[in-house]
Amino acid sequence: MSSGSLSPSPIVLDVVAGVQGKDLVRSVADVGTLSSGLPHLKWEIARHYSELGLPTHPNNIIITNGAQQAIWLLSSILVRPGDPVLVENPTYRGALEAFRHQKARLISVPLDHDLRFDLSALEALLSRRPKIAYLFSDVSNPLGRTLKADERSAVSAMLRKHEAFLIEDGSQYGLDLTAQLPTTPLVGSLDENRSALIGTMSKLFWGGLRIGWIRAGRGLIKTLAAFKAASDLGNPILDQAIAARMFPYLAQARSHRRDELQRHLARLQQELRRRSTGWSWIEPDGGSALWIKMPGVSTVSLRQSALRRNLVLSAGPDFSSERGFEDSLRLPFVRPLEVIRSALDTIEEILDVAHGAA
């Protein structure tokens, strides 16, 4: 129960089942070392972003080993010890690990009572000229929050005004709980040399593909490709060839995930309300997990007790640049109902024992 990873989309199964050896032969045409990625896949990604209103050329794209490697590559190239990096609080723990590894000085963006940006505070922090701003615009991790139109406009204006370099994490793009039209990423309103956009196949399709990417200015892409080549020489070509075949099914993949997420979220919320736990949450705009506030509970202690019962949980401080949110728990809802019920039973038993001891 510590991961919000999704099961493979049926589209992946259909595409892989339909692939014949002759379909992949043309991908085995040279030495097979392409540090920036398979050209055909980069064209598909570029076309996808161009259709979203973000004109993109394949030379603006580098393929990575998932979104996690994308974050590590960007942090390794852009961040030096002591550099101020602006992050949401809470935010994706993998990004916090990457920035901490570079010894960045993390600056937290406070949220309001609805877990949305405090825009005044964000402007004040951006005015201090952080080296990097790492933000989500669509389906944040872990909150599942998507910026509303007025928030998106305000944040874009602030980033332009203060010339902060934006790393926009779009790894959960497409995991919306409503059938809203696809939006143009924040980087679309910024100078491409002052921004980078991260994407991945993992959420909409399947994490096992391990195909992610960065969309950025061509100069940065060349630097990233040289740096990446020194460590892995490039992603597997056949994996990329299969990933490229998924792009015609993006709309279908979004629809499938939306139905899946709506169904699972409804079941978890029904189960939580049935138990009358006193916990609270704000329904997310998307994503695969619920951010739950548990008054009076140390979720760090809860996690340790749960581990002794073979239950793995994610405590709020895991996602905090300040080790805050100790009374919050990230609970994935994309698990079988019997697994969720068993997990909740275990959590309640632990809390009952702790309350009795107190």
C-alpha angles and dihedrals in degrees: 000000000000097000132064092201114146130225116253115284115247085239090067091052092049094047095046092046090053096050114106126194092252089058090064100038093088089058090061094067107117142009090308098229110126109158095190096040145262109320094222092054092048090052090053092051092046091051091049092054093043089055088053090057095263107114106218136175122203088246086067090062135079121182116227139186093266128308091293093065089045090059093046092049093051094045091048093052101037106033129071128183111289095016112142112242120188115217138171115254109249102026142150108311093214089062092049089053091051095049093044089051087058089048093241121172103242119217116195125221107217121226131217125238090278090055091249128128118287091226095195091053091046091054091049091051094047089051087065088067104237115199092235137014111204108195145155122223099175123043103340124215121265100004100046090224123156120197115249118232094262092046091049091051093048095048092048091052091050093050091051093046096051096034094227116170105244124213102191114197108213095166093120094043109139097028092108119147092214130056094247121155116266111267131220111253118250091250088069090078095047137075106271089227090060098049146051128196123206122208138170145187091220101090105039095035120011137319091219091073090069091203119145134147148196124227111201145127115310094246092056091044090056091050092048092048092053092047093047093047090059090062108034110357090229143309123297108280097218092053089053092048090054092045091054089059090061097064098082086061099054095114091047091048092052091050092050093049093046092054091045094049094045091052095048095044092051090053094050093047091048090051093048093049091048090057097052092216097161090236119136137206142170113237108249127234089228146322132096104275142059122230104221127193113213109189114220094007126119101215090193090061090041090055092052092050091046092053089060086058094048094256117128117206136175114232122209096248089062087073099040127097087206098041088248132138092068089159092055131089130193106220119186114220098193094091130101112280092243090055092050092048092049091050093049091047090054093047092050092048091052093049092046091053092047091049091049091050091050 
